[in-house]
Amino acid sequence: MQLELTRTYYSKGTNGILSYEGRPLCHTIELPWKNNLAGVSCIPEGMYALVKRYSARLQWHLWVRKVPGRECILIHPANNAIKELRGCIAPVAIVTDPGCGLQSRNAFNRLIALVFPALERAQEVWLIIKAVNS
């Protein structure tokens, strides 16, 4: 399974559209691009494996594996990238501003309803991140 995240970069945040088989699943919000600096930047464009992960704080979520120069990059609910993210990706139903959105939990639940069954069948799930005009 391959998911595609097509990003648009702004100085105050990064917005994207997450798609599967050419159909949009949800929007995404991230930190702005700041040369992959940990804690303040979104991650580089590329292809990453996704796996299920559990933590007491976030419960079940997705782990974006093998991000160059970064550790523990996740996909989890959040509505404000600057206040709630440290490099992770948050699905949202509605984008309100660069790096901000609404109804993240709803968008996240739709995403994991698609991805978790594939992972439970031992199917590989990949996230391809690219810029809107690439």
PyRosetta script that sets phi, psi and omega in degrees:
from pyrosetta import init, pose_from_sequence

init()
pose = pose_from_sequence("MQLELTRTYYSKGTNGILSYEGRPLCHTIELPWKNNLAGVSCIPEGMYALVKRYSARLQWHLWVRKVPGRECILIHPANNAIKELRGCIAPVAIVTDPGCGLQSRNAFNRLIALVFPALERAQEVWLIIKAVNS")
pose.set_psi(1, 135.7)
pose.set_omega(1, 177.2)
pose.set_phi(2, -125.3)
pose.set_psi(2, 127.7)
pose.set_omega(2, 172.2)
pose.set_phi(3, -103.9)
pose.set_psi(3, 145.6)
pose.set_omega(3, 178.9)
pose.set_phi(4, -121.3)
pose.set_psi(4, 126.3)
pose.set_omega(4, 176.5)
pose.set_phi(5, -109.4)
pose.set_psi(5, 113.6)
pose.set_omega(5, 179.0)
pose.set_phi(6, -104.0)
pose.set_psi(6, 119.1)
pose.set_omega(6, -171.8)
pose.set_phi(7, -103.8)
pose.set_psi(7, 152.0)
pose.set_omega(7, 166.3)
pose.set_phi(8, -124.2)
pose.set_psi(8, 128.2)
pose.set_omega(8, -174.4)
pose.set_phi(9, -98.0)
pose.set_psi(9, 137.2)
pose.set_omega(9, 175.1)
pose.set_phi(10, -132.7)
pose.set_psi(10, 163.7)
pose.set_omega(10, -178.4)
pose.set_phi(11, -66.9)
pose.set_psi(11, -26.2)
pose.set_omega(11, -177.2)
pose.set_phi(12, -107.0)
pose.set_psi(12, 4.4)
pose.set_omega(12, 178.9)
pose.set_phi(13, 166.1)
pose.set_psi(13, 169.7)
pose.set_omega(13, 180.0)
pose.set_phi(14, -120.7)
pose.set_psi(14, 131.0)
pose.set_omega(14, 177.6)
pose.set_phi(15, -114.4)
pose.set_psi(15, 149.6)
pose.set_omega(15, -179.5)
pose.set_phi(16, -147.9)
pose.set_psi(16, 171.2)
pose.set_omega(16, 171.6)
pose.set_phi(17, -122.5)
pose.set_psi(17, 123.6)
pose.set_omega(17, 178.7)
pose.set_phi(18, -98.2)
pose.set_psi(18, 123.7)
pose.set_omega(18, -175.0)
pose.set_phi(19, -125.6)
pose.set_psi(19, 155.7)
pose.set_omega(19, 172.8)
pose.set_phi(20, -134.1)
pose.set_psi(20, 126.6)
pose.set_omega(20, -178.6)
pose.set_phi(21, 52.7)
pose.set_psi(21, 40.3)
pose.set_omega(21, 176.3)
pose.set_phi(22, 79.2)
pose.set_psi(22, 0.2)
pose.set_omega(22, -179.7)
pose.set_phi(23, -109.1)
pose.set_psi(23, 129.6)
pose.set_omega(23, 178.6)
pose.set_phi(24, -62.8)
pose.set_psi(24, 134.4)
pose.set_omega(24, 175.1)
pose.set_phi(25, -96.6)
pose.set_psi(25, -43.4)
pose.set_omega(25, -177.0)
pose.set_phi(26, -169.8)
pose.set_psi(26, 174.2)
pose.set_omega(26, 171.2)
pose.set_phi(27, -91.0)
pose.set_psi(27, 167.4)
pose.set_omega(27, 174.0)
pose.set_phi(28, -135.8)
pose.set_psi(28, 156.0)
pose.set_omega(28, 171.5)
pose.set_phi(29, -127.9)
pose.set_psi(29, 148.0)
pose.set_omega(29, 178.2)
pose.set_phi(30, -149.7)
pose.set_psi(30, 171.7)
pose.set_omega(30, 172.5)
pose.set_phi(31, -66.5)
pose.set_psi(31, 162.0)
pose.set_omega(31, 175.0)
pose.set_phi(32, -66.7)
pose.set_psi(32, 163.8)
pose.set_omega(32, 176.1)
pose.set_phi(33, -77.5)
pose.set_psi(33, 119.3)
pose.set_omega(33, 177.0)
pose.set_phi(34, -134.8)
pose.set_psi(34, 56.8)
pose.set_omega(34, 175.8)
pose.set_phi(35, 54.7)
pose.set_psi(35, 36.0)
pose.set_omega(35, 175.8)
pose.set_phi(36, 63.4)
pose.set_psi(36, 24.7)
pose.set_omega(36, 177.7)
pose.set_phi(37, -68.7)
pose.set_psi(37, 127.2)
pose.set_omega(37, -177.2)
pose.set_phi(38, -57.6)
pose.set_psi(38, 133.4)
pose.set_omega(38, 175.2)
pose.set_phi(39, 84.9)
pose.set_psi(39, -14.6)
pose.set_omega(39, -176.9)
pose.set_phi(40, -130.1)
pose.set_psi(40, -5.4)
pose.set_omega(40, -175.5)
pose.set_phi(41, -126.4)
pose.set_psi(41, 150.3)
pose.set_omega(41, 166.7)
pose.set_phi(42, -69.1)
pose.set_psi(42, 169.2)
pose.set_omega(42, -177.5)
pose.set_phi(43, -85.6)
pose.set_psi(43, 163.0)
pose.set_omega(43, 179.9)
pose.set_phi(44, -66.1)
pose.set_psi(44, 155.0)
pose.set_omega(44, 171.1)
pose.set_phi(45, -61.8)
pose.set_psi(45, 150.1)
pose.set_omega(45, 179.9)
pose.set_phi(46, 158.5)
pose.set_psi(46, -165.2)
pose.set_omega(46, -178.8)
pose.set_phi(47, -120.5)
pose.set_psi(47, 125.5)
pose.set_omega(47, -174.0)
pose.set_phi(48, -132.6)
pose.set_psi(48, 141.7)
pose.set_omega(48, 174.1)
pose.set_phi(49, -78.4)
pose.set_psi(49, 143.5)
pose.set_omega(49, 175.7)
pose.set_phi(50, -111.4)
pose.set_psi(50, 139.7)
pose.set_omega(50, 175.2)
pose.set_phi(51, -135.7)
pose.set_psi(51, 157.8)
pose.set_omega(51, 175.6)
pose.set_phi(52, -72.9)
pose.set_psi(52, 145.5)
pose.set_omega(52, 177.8)
pose.set_phi(53, -147.6)
pose.set_psi(53, 147.5)
pose.set_omega(53, 178.1)
pose.set_phi(54, -125.1)
pose.set_psi(54, 138.1)
pose.set_omega(54, 170.0)
pose.set_phi(55, -140.7)
pose.set_psi(55, 155.8)
pose.set_omega(55, 180.0)
pose.set_phi(56, -62.0)
pose.set_psi(56, -37.2)
pose.set_omega(56, -176.7)
pose.set_phi(57, -72.7)
pose.set_psi(57, -46.4)
pose.set_omega(57, -173.9)
pose.set_phi(58, -100.8)
pose.set_psi(58, -10.5)
pose.set_omega(58, -173.1)
pose.set_phi(59, 64.7)
pose.set_psi(59, -145.0)
pose.set_omega(59, -179.5)
pose.set_phi(60, -77.4)
pose.set_psi(60, 137.1)
pose.set_omega(60, 179.5)
pose.set_phi(61, -157.7)
pose.set_psi(61, -173.6)
pose.set_omega(61, -179.5)
pose.set_phi(62, -111.6)
pose.set_psi(62, 141.8)
pose.set_omega(62, 178.4)
pose.set_phi(63, -107.8)
pose.set_psi(63, 125.5)
pose.set_omega(63, 177.0)
pose.set_phi(64, -89.2)
pose.set_psi(64, 110.7)
pose.set_omega(64, -169.5)
pose.set_phi(65, -86.9)
pose.set_psi(65, 146.8)
pose.set_omega(65, 170.5)
pose.set_phi(66, 56.8)
pose.set_psi(66, 47.9)
pose.set_omega(66, 174.2)
pose.set_phi(67, -79.6)
pose.set_psi(67, 123.2)
pose.set_omega(67, -177.1)
pose.set_phi(68, -56.7)
pose.set_psi(68, 128.0)
pose.set_omega(68, 176.1)
pose.set_phi(69, 71.4)
pose.set_psi(69, 10.2)
pose.set_omega(69, -176.9)
pose.set_phi(70, -134.8)
pose.set_psi(70, 156.3)
pose.set_omega(70, 176.1)
pose.set_phi(71, -129.2)
pose.set_psi(71, 148.5)
pose.set_omega(71, 172.3)
pose.set_phi(72, 54.2)
pose.set_psi(72, 50.0)
pose.set_omega(72, 172.6)
pose.set_phi(73, -85.6)
pose.set_psi(73, 127.5)
pose.set_omega(73, -171.8)
pose.set_phi(74, -124.1)
pose.set_psi(74, 164.0)
pose.set_omega(74, 165.9)
pose.set_phi(75, -113.2)
pose.set_psi(75, 117.4)
pose.set_omega(75, -177.2)
pose.set_phi(76, -153.4)
pose.set_psi(76, 164.6)
pose.set_omega(76, -179.5)
pose.set_phi(77, -66.7)
pose.set_psi(77, 141.5)
pose.set_omega(77, 172.8)
pose.set_phi(78, -172.0)
pose.set_psi(78, 149.2)
pose.set_omega(78, -179.8)
pose.set_phi(79, -113.0)
pose.set_psi(79, -7.2)
pose.set_omega(79, -179.9)
pose.set_phi(80, -142.4)
pose.set_psi(80, 110.3)
pose.set_omega(80, -174.1)
pose.set_phi(81, -61.8)
pose.set_psi(81, -44.9)
pose.set_omega(81, -176.7)
pose.set_phi(82, -64.0)
pose.set_psi(82, -39.9)
pose.set_omega(82, -176.8)
pose.set_phi(83, -84.0)
pose.set_psi(83, -27.4)
pose.set_omega(83, -169.1)
pose.set_phi(84, -120.7)
pose.set_psi(84, -9.0)
pose.set_omega(84, -176.0)
pose.set_phi(85, -119.2)
pose.set_psi(85, 151.4)
pose.set_omega(85, 176.2)
pose.set_phi(86, -127.5)
pose.set_psi(86, 32.8)
pose.set_omega(86, -177.8)
pose.set_phi(87, 123.5)
pose.set_psi(87, -9.8)
pose.set_omega(87, -178.2)
pose.set_phi(88, -76.2)
pose.set_psi(88, 176.9)
pose.set_omega(88, 179.8)
pose.set_phi(89, -117.7)
pose.set_psi(89, 132.6)
pose.set_omega(89, 178.3)
pose.set_phi(90, -119.3)
pose.set_psi(90, 123.0)
pose.set_omega(90, 172.3)
pose.set_phi(91, -72.2)
pose.set_psi(91, 142.3)
pose.set_omega(91, 174.6)
pose.set_phi(92, -138.5)
pose.set_psi(92, 154.5)
pose.set_omega(92, 178.1)
pose.set_phi(93, -82.5)
pose.set_psi(93, -33.8)
pose.set_omega(93, -175.8)
pose.set_phi(94, -135.4)
pose.set_psi(94, 132.9)
pose.set_omega(94, 173.4)
pose.set_phi(95, -92.9)
pose.set_psi(95, 130.8)
pose.set_omega(95, -179.5)
pose.set_phi(96, -108.1)
pose.set_psi(96, -27.6)
pose.set_omega(96, -179.5)
pose.set_phi(97, -161.5)
pose.set_psi(97, 171.5)
pose.set_omega(97, 172.8)
pose.set_phi(98, -57.8)
pose.set_psi(98, 122.5)
pose.set_omega(98, 178.9)
pose.set_phi(99, 76.1)
pose.set_psi(99, 11.3)
pose.set_omega(99, -179.3)
pose.set_phi(100, -134.6)
pose.set_psi(100, 145.2)
pose.set_omega(100, 178.8)
pose.set_phi(101, -158.9)
pose.set_psi(101, -175.0)
pose.set_omega(101, -178.6)
pose.set_phi(102, -131.3)
pose.set_psi(102, 158.1)
pose.set_omega(102, 173.9)
pose.set_phi(103, 59.6)
pose.set_psi(103, 44.0)
pose.set_omega(103, -178.9)
pose.set_phi(104, -63.7)
pose.set_psi(104, -42.1)
pose.set_omega(104, -179.0)
pose.set_phi(105, -59.7)
pose.set_psi(105, -41.5)
pose.set_omega(105, 178.8)
pose.set_phi(106, -62.6)
pose.set_psi(106, -46.1)
pose.set_omega(106, 179.6)
pose.set_phi(107, -64.3)
pose.set_psi(107, -42.5)
pose.set_omega(107, 178.8)
pose.set_phi(108, -61.2)
pose.set_psi(108, -43.6)
pose.set_omega(108, 180.0)
pose.set_phi(109, -62.6)
pose.set_psi(109, -37.2)
pose.set_omega(109, 175.9)
pose.set_phi(110, -65.1)
pose.set_psi(110, -40.2)
pose.set_omega(110, 179.8)
pose.set_phi(111, -64.0)
pose.set_psi(111, -49.5)
pose.set_omega(111, -177.1)
pose.set_phi(112, -70.0)
pose.set_psi(112, -25.3)
pose.set_omega(112, 174.8)
pose.set_phi(113, -63.4)
pose.set_psi(113, -28.8)
pose.set_omega(113, 176.3)
pose.set_phi(114, -83.9)
pose.set_psi(114, -45.9)
pose.set_omega(114, -169.2)
pose.set_phi(115, -82.6)
pose.set_psi(115, -42.6)
pose.set_omega(115, -175.4)
pose.set_phi(116, -59.1)
pose.set_psi(116, -43.5)
pose.set_omega(116, 177.9)
pose.set_phi(117, -59.9)
pose.set_psi(117, -38.0)
pose.set_omega(117, 177.9)
pose.set_phi(118, -64.1)
pose.set_psi(118, -44.4)
pose.set_omega(118, 179.1)
pose.set_phi(119, -64.3)
pose.set_psi(119, -37.3)
pose.set_omega(119, 178.4)
pose.set_phi(120, -67.6)
pose.set_psi(120, -23.2)
pose.set_omega(120, 174.5)
pose.set_phi(121, -87.8)
pose.set_psi(121, 9.6)
pose.set_omega(121, -178.8)
pose.set_phi(122, 65.2)
pose.set_psi(122, 25.9)
pose.set_omega(122, 175.2)
pose.set_phi(123, -84.2)
pose.set_psi(123, 138.4)
pose.set_omega(123, 175.8)
pose.set_phi(124, -72.7)
pose.set_psi(124, 139.9)
pose.set_omega(124, 176.6)
pose.set_phi(125, -123.5)
pose.set_psi(125, 126.1)
pose.set_omega(125, -177.0)
pose.set_phi(126, -117.8)
pose.set_psi(126, 144.4)
pose.set_omega(126, 174.0)
pose.set_phi(127, -114.1)
pose.set_psi(127, 121.5)
pose.set_omega(127, 176.6)
pose.set_phi(128, -106.3)
pose.set_psi(128, 120.4)
pose.set_omega(128, -179.3)
pose.set_phi(129, -109.6)
pose.set_psi(129, 129.0)
pose.set_omega(129, 178.4)
pose.set_phi(130, -146.9)
pose.set_psi(130, 163.7)
pose.set_omega(130, 177.1)
pose.set_phi(131, -78.6)
pose.set_psi(131, 156.4)
pose.set_omega(131, -176.1)
pose.set_phi(132, -58.4)
pose.set_psi(132, -33.0)
pose.set_omega(132, -178.3)
pose.set_phi(133, -105.4)
pose.set_psi(133, 26.1)
pose.set_omega(133, 174.9)
pose.set_phi(134, -101.7)
pose.dump_pdb("model.pdb")
